[in-house]
């Protein structure tokens, strides 16, 4: 198995982030620092990250759904000492979030130790849909503005893909996007003249937030995880 994939399977990080860890010289194989993510390794290779031995064999892969509260950051750790999504789940496994939500946003975020699953759900080429509800300023949101979102709007980093959009109330909309740019939903709403007041993610691929209480979490069932695994191949 290639080194980057091995680290992802072991739950160290997603495959893409594992390549960064390798390039930084943090990985040794049988005592030798390796910077080639394509090097073949196995459990007999004595793979270590920052001196800690990494193994795949017998590794239990888990996925949790968390209803992230505002003020919690979507990282494994925060240099500023803010609470993180990882802090909110008591698990023996080394978890990391699948994608991100802004610190002031709430709603569904997934955490896992399965790097392959994380890669499949977040890589732009797979276009896994994510659905948000946004309460915006300057209501009402008119049909002309909704049509702009449905056709794609121009942002400073290029035009967005068309979004699925429906109005919930005069100042509240629900939209589904397949991209994952930084602050994308907020910037899309700003582009049509409606700054976001509150943002909540209510679905990630086939998984919905449902009745999970704010700050609450649960481990996904095997059936739910399997639906997530199929999500990239089903994406339009």
Beta strands, then each sheet from edge to edge (+ up, - down):
strand 1: 27-29
strand 2: 32-33
strand 3: 47-49
strand 4: 52-54
strand 5: 63-68
strand 6: 96-98
strand 7: 106-112
strand 8: 130-136
strand 9: 154-155
strand 10: 158-159
strand 11: 164-169
strand 12: 172-177
strand 13: 196-204
strand 14: 207-208
strand 15: 217-219
sheet 1: 2+ 1- 3+ 4-
sheet 2: 6+ 7- 5+ 15-
sheet 3: 6+ 7- 13- 8+ 12- 11+
sheet 4: 6+ 7- 13- 14+
sheet 5: 9+ 10-
end
